[in-house]
């Protein structure tokens, strides 16, 4: 890869990061799954460089066009808000599992098995405040048809729906959290995209479910994992996952604050747990245990004992 192309990309990232309230802490050369050159940028909050995340892009990627630049700008603006949140690497499932996402290898790469799909690998870990033991190695596969609605196979254009596809697959009991194991598939197909609305769709949730989700998120990410630090409740990734709006999330956060379950910041977007919410520890522990049990494979006992007509 030419030095000129790398310089162009670096300049674009620096400018876009600064506009979002971020700073490029460092950048190093990397390689994608197929050995192609990438650049790994460590981005930190301009106001607190200790809070960082990694942005990995193909070394030849150019997002100077308005369409691509707009997506990257939005991605970085969200990243800046997420980095101000307790445990920005963690996401809650509807089933009640707090998961951290990491080691995702961007960009997508072509399948090596002959299938006409694009893949990205990563890991999710159960984060319940105890020793980290259970995790899933992920192989998220994007079909050819689905690929047509994605502007670029790069991190800013796909991270949101990949993370939500992982959460959705976990909700369906199709991913198991284990101490060790092989990669598990996460299929990403057009069933997660509404061509009519031009949006990604994962769950059909009620207002009651959305409200409980925000309460549980605050409990886990602020109260248990975040040391009481504020958590961002108006996250577009959660809005996409729950098929709702940011305004709706903000309204529900106010309702939770009125009930004394959370302490809402002045901007109405960040919150911390109250003693009342933390007192629900038995409820959330049971939900987590039930969700874990749901992800474990079950067997037909009659078939195991040989009592079958097959």
C-alpha positions as CSV (number, residue, x, y, z in Angstrom):
1,X,0.0,0.0,0.0
2,X,1.4,3.4,-1.0
3,X,2.4,5.9,1.6
4,X,0.2,8.4,-0.1
5,X,-2.9,6.4,0.4
6,X,-2.1,5.8,4.1
7,X,-1.4,9.5,4.6
8,X,-4.8,10.4,3.0
9,X,-6.6,8.0,5.3
10,X,-4.8,9.2,8.3
11,X,-5.6,12.8,7.5
12,X,-9.3,12.0,7.0
13,X,-9.5,10.2,10.3
14,X,-7.7,12.9,12.2
15,X,-10.1,15.6,10.9
16,X,-13.2,13.5,11.4
17,X,-12.1,12.6,14.9
18,X,-11.5,16.2,15.9
19,X,-14.9,17.2,14.6
20,X,-16.5,14.6,16.9
21,X,-14.6,15.6,20.0
22,X,-12.0,12.8,19.7
23,X,-8.3,12.6,19.2
24,X,-6.1,10.1,17.4
25,X,-4.0,8.7,20.3
26,X,-2.0,6.4,18.0
27,X,-2.1,4.6,14.7
28,X,-0.3,1.4,13.7
29,X,-0.2,-0.8,10.6
30,X,-2.2,-4.0,10.7
31,X,-3.5,-6.8,8.5
32,X,-7.0,-8.0,7.8
33,X,-8.0,-11.7,7.8
34,X,-6.7,-12.1,4.3
35,X,-3.4,-10.4,4.9
36,X,-4.4,-7.1,3.3
37,X,-3.0,-3.9,4.9
38,X,-5.1,-2.0,7.4
39,X,-4.5,0.9,9.8
40,X,-5.6,0.6,13.4
41,X,-6.3,4.0,15.0
42,X,-6.7,4.3,18.7
43,X,-9.2,7.1,19.3
44,X,-9.6,8.8,22.7
45,X,-11.9,11.5,24.1
46,X,-10.3,14.9,23.6
47,X,-11.4,15.7,27.1
48,X,-10.1,12.4,28.5
49,X,-7.6,10.5,26.3
50,X,-7.6,7.6,28.7
51,X,-11.0,6.6,27.4
52,X,-10.3,4.9,24.1
53,X,-11.6,2.7,21.3
54,X,-10.0,1.1,18.3
55,X,-11.0,2.0,14.7
56,X,-9.6,-0.3,12.1
57,X,-9.9,0.5,8.4
58,X,-8.5,-0.9,5.2
59,X,-5.4,1.1,4.4
60,X,-6.8,2.1,1.0
61,X,-10.2,3.2,2.3
62,X,-11.1,6.7,1.2
63,X,-14.2,8.2,2.7
64,X,-13.9,11.6,1.1
65,X,-17.2,11.3,-0.7
66,X,-20.2,13.0,1.0
67,X,-22.1,9.8,1.4
68,X,-19.3,7.9,3.1
69,X,-18.0,10.9,5.1
70,X,-21.5,11.4,6.6
71,X,-21.6,7.8,7.9
72,X,-18.1,8.1,9.4
73,X,-19.0,11.4,11.0
74,X,-22.1,10.0,12.6
75,X,-20.2,6.9,13.8
76,X,-17.5,9.0,15.5
77,X,-20.0,11.3,17.1
78,X,-21.8,8.3,18.6
79,X,-18.4,6.9,19.7
80,X,-17.6,10.1,21.5
81,X,-20.8,9.9,23.5
82,X,-20.4,6.2,24.2
83,X,-16.9,6.7,25.5
84,X,-18.3,9.0,28.2
85,X,-20.4,6.1,29.4
86,X,-19.6,3.5,31.9
87,X,-18.3,0.4,30.2
88,X,-18.7,1.6,26.6
89,X,-17.7,-1.9,25.3
90,X,-20.7,-3.5,27.0
91,X,-24.2,-4.1,25.7
92,X,-27.3,-5.7,27.3
93,X,-29.4,-8.3,25.6
94,X,-33.2,-8.4,26.0
95,X,-32.8,-11.6,27.9
96,X,-30.7,-9.8,30.5
97,X,-27.2,-10.8,29.6
98,X,-24.5,-8.0,30.0
99,X,-21.9,-8.7,27.2
100,X,-18.7,-7.1,26.3
101,X,-17.6,-7.0,22.6
102,X,-14.0,-7.1,21.5
103,X,-11.3,-8.5,19.2
104,X,-13.4,-7.8,16.1
105,X,-11.2,-8.1,13.0
106,X,-12.3,-5.4,10.5
107,X,-13.0,-5.1,7.7
108,X,-15.2,-8.0,6.4
109,X,-13.3,-10.7,4.5
110,X,-14.5,-13.2,1.9
111,X,-15.4,-16.7,3.2
112,X,-12.6,-19.2,2.8
113,X,-15.0,-22.2,2.7
114,X,-16.3,-21.4,-0.8
115,X,-19.6,-19.8,0.5
116,X,-20.5,-16.5,-1.2
117,X,-20.6,-14.6,2.1
118,X,-18.5,-11.9,3.8
119,X,-17.4,-12.5,7.4
120,X,-16.1,-10.7,10.4
121,X,-14.7,-12.4,13.5
122,X,-14.9,-11.2,17.1
123,X,-15.7,-12.2,20.7
124,X,-18.4,-11.5,23.2
125,X,-17.8,-12.1,27.0
126,X,-20.3,-12.4,29.8
127,X,-19.8,-9.5,32.2
128,X,-21.6,-10.2,35.5
129,X,-19.2,-8.6,37.9
130,X,-17.4,-11.8,38.6
131,X,-14.4,-13.5,37.0
132,X,-14.6,-13.5,33.2
133,X,-15.1,-17.1,32.1
134,X,-17.9,-17.5,29.6
135,X,-17.6,-16.2,26.1
136,X,-18.5,-16.9,22.5
137,X,-16.2,-16.6,19.5
138,X,-18.2,-15.1,16.7
139,X,-18.2,-15.5,12.9
140,X,-20.8,-13.1,11.6
141,X,-21.6,-13.8,8.0
142,X,-23.2,-11.2,5.6
143,X,-25.0,-12.6,2.6
144,X,-24.5,-11.2,-0.9
145,X,-28.0,-9.8,-0.9
146,X,-27.5,-8.1,2.5
147,X,-24.1,-6.8,1.4
148,X,-25.9,-4.6,-1.3
149,X,-27.4,-2.4,1.4
150,X,-24.1,-1.7,3.2
151,X,-22.2,1.2,1.7
152,X,-18.8,-0.2,2.7
153,X,-17.6,-3.4,4.4
154,X,-15.7,-1.3,7.0
155,X,-16.2,-0.9,10.8
156,X,-18.2,2.4,10.8
157,X,-20.7,1.1,8.4
158,X,-21.4,-2.3,10.0
159,X,-20.4,-2.4,13.6
160,X,-23.9,-1.4,14.8
161,X,-25.9,-4.0,13.0
162,X,-23.3,-6.7,13.6
163,X,-23.4,-6.2,17.3
164,X,-27.2,-6.2,17.2
165,X,-27.3,-9.4,15.2
166,X,-25.1,-11.0,17.8
167,X,-27.5,-9.8,20.6
168,X,-30.5,-11.0,18.5
169,X,-28.9,-14.4,17.9
170,X,-28.1,-14.7,21.7
171,X,-31.8,-13.9,22.4
172,X,-32.8,-16.7,20.2
173,X,-30.7,-19.2,22.1
174,X,-28.5,-19.8,19.1
175,X,-25.2,-18.8,20.7
176,X,-23.7,-20.5,23.7
177,X,-21.4,-18.9,26.2
178,X,-18.7,-21.3,27.0
179,X,-15.2,-21.5,28.6
180,X,-13.6,-22.5,25.4
181,X,-14.8,-23.5,21.9
182,X,-14.9,-22.9,18.2
183,X,-16.4,-20.0,16.4
184,X,-20.1,-19.9,16.3
185,X,-22.1,-18.5,13.4
186,X,-24.1,-15.4,13.4
187,X,-26.0,-15.1,10.1
188,X,-26.8,-11.6,9.0
189,X,-29.4,-11.6,6.3
190,X,-32.1,-9.4,4.7
191,X,-34.5,-10.4,7.4
192,X,-32.7,-7.8,9.5
193,X,-33.4,-5.1,7.0
194,X,-36.6,-3.4,6.0
195,X,-36.3,-2.4,2.4
196,X,-39.5,-0.3,2.7
197,X,-38.3,1.7,5.7
198,X,-34.6,1.5,4.7
199,X,-33.7,0.6,8.3
200,X,-32.2,-2.3,10.2
201,X,-34.8,-4.2,12.3
202,X,-34.1,-6.7,15.0
203,X,-36.9,-6.8,17.6
204,X,-40.5,-5.8,17.9
205,X,-40.6,-4.5,21.5
206,X,-43.3,-2.9,23.6
207,X,-42.8,0.3,25.7
208,X,-42.8,-1.8,28.8
209,X,-40.0,-4.0,27.5
210,X,-38.0,-0.9,26.4
211,X,-38.4,0.7,29.8
212,X,-37.3,-2.5,31.6
213,X,-34.4,-2.8,29.2
214,X,-33.1,0.7,30.2
215,X,-33.5,-0.1,33.9
216,X,-31.6,-3.3,33.6
217,X,-28.9,-1.6,31.5
218,X,-28.4,1.0,34.1
219,X,-28.3,-1.6,36.8
220,X,-25.6,-3.7,35.1
221,X,-23.5,-1.1,33.2
222,X,-23.5,1.6,35.9
223,X,-24.3,-0.1,39.2
224,X,-22.5,-3.4,38.8
225,X,-19.8,-2.9,36.1
226,X,-19.3,0.8,36.0
227,X,-18.6,1.6,39.7
228,X,-21.5,4.0,39.8
229,X,-20.4,6.0,36.7
230,X,-23.1,7.3,34.3
231,X,-24.3,5.1,31.5
232,X,-25.6,6.4,28.1
233,X,-29.2,5.5,27.8
234,X,-29.9,7.2,24.5
235,X,-27.7,5.0,22.4
236,X,-28.7,4.7,18.7
237,X,-27.6,1.0,18.8
238,X,-30.1,0.2,21.4
239,X,-32.8,2.2,19.5
240,X,-32.0,0.0,16.5
241,X,-32.0,-3.2,18.5
242,X,-35.3,-2.4,20.2
243,X,-36.8,-0.9,17.0
244,X,-37.6,2.4,18.7
245,X,-36.5,6.0,18.6
246,X,-34.1,8.1,20.5
247,X,-36.9,10.3,21.7
248,X,-38.7,7.3,23.0
249,X,-35.6,6.2,25.0
250,X,-35.3,9.6,26.4
251,X,-38.9,9.7,27.5
252,X,-38.6,6.3,29.2
253,X,-35.4,7.4,31.0
254,X,-37.4,10.3,32.4
255,X,-40.1,7.9,33.6
256,X,-37.6,5.7,35.3
257,X,-36.1,8.8,37.0
258,X,-39.6,9.8,38.2
259,X,-40.0,6.4,39.8
260,X,-36.7,6.8,41.6
261,X,-34.9,3.9,39.8
262,X,-32.3,6.0,38.2
263,X,-30.6,9.4,38.7
264,X,-30.8,11.2,35.4
265,X,-28.1,13.7,34.3
266,X,-29.2,17.2,33.3
267,X,-28.9,16.4,29.6
268,X,-31.4,13.6,30.0
269,X,-29.1,11.1,28.2
270,X,-26.9,9.7,31.0
271,X,-28.0,8.0,34.2
272,X,-26.7,6.2,37.3
273,X,-28.4,3.6,39.4
274,X,-30.2,4.5,42.6
275,X,-30.3,2.3,45.8
276,X,-33.8,1.3,44.8
277,X,-32.6,-0.1,41.5
278,X,-29.6,-1.8,43.0
279,X,-32.0,-3.5,45.4
280,X,-33.3,-5.5,42.5
281,X,-30.2,-7.6,42.4
282,X,-32.0,-10.9,43.0
283,X,-34.4,-10.2,40.1
284,X,-31.6,-9.4,37.7
285,X,-29.5,-12.3,38.8
286,X,-32.4,-14.6,38.1
287,X,-32.9,-13.1,34.7
288,X,-29.3,-13.6,33.9
289,X,-29.3,-17.2,35.1
290,X,-32.5,-17.9,33.0
291,X,-30.9,-16.3,29.9
292,X,-27.8,-18.4,30.4
293,X,-29.8,-21.6,30.7
294,X,-31.7,-20.7,27.5
295,X,-28.5,-20.5,25.5
296,X,-27.3,-24.0,26.6
297,X,-28.1,-26.9,24.3
298,X,-30.8,-29.3,25.5
299,X,-31.3,-32.9,24.5
300,X,-34.4,-35.1,24.1
301,X,-34.0,-37.5,27.0
302,X,-36.0,-40.3,25.2
303,X,-33.7,-40.1,22.2
304,X,-30.7,-40.2,24.4
305,X,-32.0,-43.4,26.0
306,X,-32.7,-45.0,22.6
307,X,-36.5,-44.7,22.8
308,X,-37.1,-43.4,19.3
309,X,-38.7,-44.5,16.1
310,X,-36.0,-42.9,14.0
